[in-house]
Amino acid sequence: MTDIRTILRSASHALGDRLEAELLLAHTLGVNRAWFFAHADDALPASEETRFAEFVARRVKGEPVAYITGRRDFWSLPLEVTPATLIPRPETELLVELALARLPEGGRLLDLGTGSGAIALAIAKERPDATVHALDASEAALVVAQRNARALGLRVSFFHGDWFAPVAGERYDIVVSNPPYIEDADEHLEQGDLRFEPRSALSSGTDGLDDIRRIVTGAPAHLTNEGWLLFEHGYNQGAVSRALFDASPWKESFTARDLEDRDRVTGAQLSPR
Ligand SMILES: C[S@@+](CC[C@H](N)C(=O)[O-])C[C@H]1O[C@@H](n2cnc3c(N)ncnc32)[C@H](O)[C@@H]1O
């Protein structure tokens, strides 16, 4: 039997990452990472050591930690994730902040392409007064999103289908989306975590903008007077995204930058009718 300090040291070395080693060991033992401080000298039972070694081996082969543990935190919410859902990214929290700043009291919000439910659930958590709808084309992702809502005790209505089709006739004060926006031929799709994530959550045509164009075109029919559309995009898609709003019925568009100072979210408000 080996003690936890030694096991963590050798796994950190194998993974080149101490945090990942701790996350995988915490998952193996069903504890949180703080537990290690008081238990560094404890011996790990052989069965746990074997299970941990299997998790480390999967990570060494490239599988994302979040798919091995089945968890990822987003906006302080512990979310279940599976290979049917994108792993929520910290930069998407910018979209949540921008939406919260614009959502009126008792307002209605739609999250297009909800995946694990990350954006919709973060907004429902902060704004219990709001009506939050969320949809996805992937039934498997929606199952996970619904489980997350239940586990967190948050009220979000989920719909299945292609962009605005499941919410025909509905209008919202804000429509948000983190849609697929990577170019189909982008070599990054074959690298790192992206290799393991659903292609349907990632890529969108030759310039990566097919879904964004559909969302911008469909949004006016689903927004209230002076409602907002806000969507995430690639760091090099800010100008081209703003250009999609050039024609009426939109007021001037803006692009917000993420913590790494890269263009990340573009939005615009509907002109008054
Ligand atoms: C980049 S992921 C975002 C997931 C989640 N909102 C997040 O930020 O973690 C894009 C999501 O859009 C969904 N999607 C792709 N095409 C769609 C379509 N035509 N209609 C509805 N959802 C779609 C995918 O299944 C995926 O869950």
The ligand as a Tripos MOL2 file, in Angstrom:
@<TRIPOS>MOLECULE
LIG
   27    29     1     0     0
SMALL
NO_CHARGES

@<TRIPOS>ATOM
      1 C1        -20.8560   24.6580  -28.0250 C.3       1 LIG1
      2 S1        -22.1180   23.5710  -27.3770 S.3       1 LIG1
      3 C2        -22.6760   24.5610  -25.9900 C.3       1 LIG1
      4 C3        -23.2440   23.7790  -24.8450 C.3       1 LIG1
      5 C4        -23.5530   24.6330  -23.6070 C.3       1 LIG1
      6 N1        -24.4670   25.7170  -23.9240 N.3       1 LIG1
      7 C5        -22.2820   25.1840  -23.0100 C.2       1 LIG1
      8 O1        -22.0190   26.3840  -23.1860 O.co2     1 LIG1
      9 O2        -21.5450   24.4270  -22.3630 O.co2     1 LIG1
     10 C6        -23.3790   23.7640  -28.6140 C.3       1 LIG1
     11 C7        -24.6670   23.0200  -28.3410 C.3       1 LIG1
     12 O3        -25.5530   23.3000  -29.4340 O.3       1 LIG1
     13 C8        -26.2690   22.1270  -29.7400 C.3       1 LIG1
     14 N2        -26.7370   22.2330  -31.1300 N.ar      1 LIG1
     15 C9        -26.0100   22.0520  -32.2780 C.ar      1 LIG1
     16 N3        -26.7830   22.2340  -33.3640 N.ar      1 LIG1
     17 C10       -28.0270   22.5430  -32.8980 C.ar      1 LIG1
     18 C11       -29.2560   22.8570  -33.5360 C.ar      1 LIG1
     19 N4        -29.3640   22.8680  -34.8730 N.pl3     1 LIG1
     20 N5        -30.3280   23.1260  -32.7620 N.ar      1 LIG1
     21 C12       -30.2310   23.1050  -31.4060 C.ar      1 LIG1
     22 N6        -29.0740   22.8170  -30.7460 N.ar      1 LIG1
     23 C13       -27.9970   22.5450  -31.4830 C.ar      1 LIG1
     24 C14       -25.2700   21.0020  -29.5130 C.3       1 LIG1
     25 O4        -25.9290   19.7630  -29.3270 O.3       1 LIG1
     26 C15       -24.5340   21.5090  -28.2740 C.3       1 LIG1
     27 O5        -25.1160   21.0260  -27.0950 O.3       1 LIG1
@<TRIPOS>BOND
     1     1     2 1
     2     2     3 1
     3     2    10 1
     4     3     4 1
     5     4     5 1
     6     5     6 1
     7     5     7 1
     8     7     8 2
     9     7     9 1
    10    10    11 1
    11    11    12 1
    12    11    26 1
    13    12    13 1
    14    13    14 1
    15    13    24 1
    16    14    15 ar
    17    14    23 ar
    18    15    16 ar
    19    16    17 ar
    20    17    18 ar
    21    17    23 ar
    22    18    19 1
    23    18    20 ar
    24    20    21 ar
    25    21    22 ar
    26    22    23 ar
    27    24    25 1
    28    24    26 1
    29    26    27 1
@<TRIPOS>SUBSTRUCTURE
     1 LIG1         1 GROUP 0 **** ****
